[in-house]
Amino acid sequence: MKNLLKEAEAAAFLRLQATTLRQWRNLGRGPDYFRVGGAIRYDQAALETFLVSNKSPHDKRKS
């Protein structure tokens, strides 16, 4: 069974505000989520994948 997190738990996992996750959902951005009844749930493994896929390379600009 998947480890489903509540919105606040997912936000804490990503070190974001829950309002950021809501805004991303409204814009069609951010990690995938489930709607269970009226509740939003996030799969922890999907959040980890989201973090890895959105990793930025080191800034290679010269100072």
C-alpha positions as CSV (number, residue, x, y, z in Angstrom):
1,M,0.0,0.0,0.0
2,K,1.2,3.5,-0.8
3,N,2.2,5.8,2.0
4,L,-0.3,8.7,1.4
5,L,0.3,12.0,3.1
6,K,-2.1,14.7,4.0
7,E,-1.6,18.1,2.3
8,A,0.1,19.6,5.4
9,E,2.4,16.5,5.8
10,A,3.3,16.7,2.1
11,A,4.1,20.4,2.4
12,A,6.3,19.7,5.4
13,F,8.0,16.9,3.6
14,L,8.8,19.3,0.7
15,R,9.6,22.2,3.1
16,L,6.9,24.3,1.5
17,Q,3.7,26.0,2.7
18,A,0.5,24.1,2.1
19,T,-0.7,27.2,0.2
20,T,2.1,26.6,-2.3
21,L,0.8,23.1,-3.0
22,R,-2.7,24.5,-3.4
23,Q,-1.5,27.1,-5.9
24,W,0.5,24.5,-7.8
25,R,-2.6,22.2,-8.0
26,N,-4.7,25.1,-9.3
27,L,-2.1,25.9,-12.0
28,G,-1.7,22.2,-12.9
29,R,1.9,22.2,-11.6
30,G,3.6,20.4,-8.8
31,P,3.6,16.7,-7.7
32,D,0.8,14.3,-8.6
33,Y,-1.9,13.9,-6.0
34,F,-5.0,11.8,-5.2
35,R,-8.4,13.0,-4.3
36,V,-9.9,10.6,-1.8
37,G,-13.4,11.7,-1.2
38,G,-12.9,15.4,-0.7
39,A,-9.4,15.1,0.7
40,I,-6.2,15.6,-1.1
41,R,-3.4,13.0,-0.6
42,Y,0.1,12.8,-1.9
43,D,2.1,9.6,-2.4
44,Q,5.4,9.9,-0.5
45,A,7.3,8.1,-3.2
46,A,5.9,10.5,-5.8
47,L,7.0,13.4,-3.7
48,E,10.6,12.0,-3.6
49,T,10.5,11.5,-7.4
50,F,9.2,15.1,-7.8
51,L,12.2,16.4,-5.8
52,V,14.7,14.4,-7.9
53,S,13.1,15.4,-11.2
54,N,13.2,19.1,-10.3
55,K,16.7,19.2,-9.1
56,S,18.7,22.1,-10.5
57,P,22.3,21.8,-11.6
58,H,24.9,23.8,-9.8
59,D,25.2,27.4,-11.1
60,K,28.2,27.4,-13.3
61,R,28.4,31.1,-13.9
62,K,31.7,32.8,-13.3
63,S,31.8,35.3,-10.4
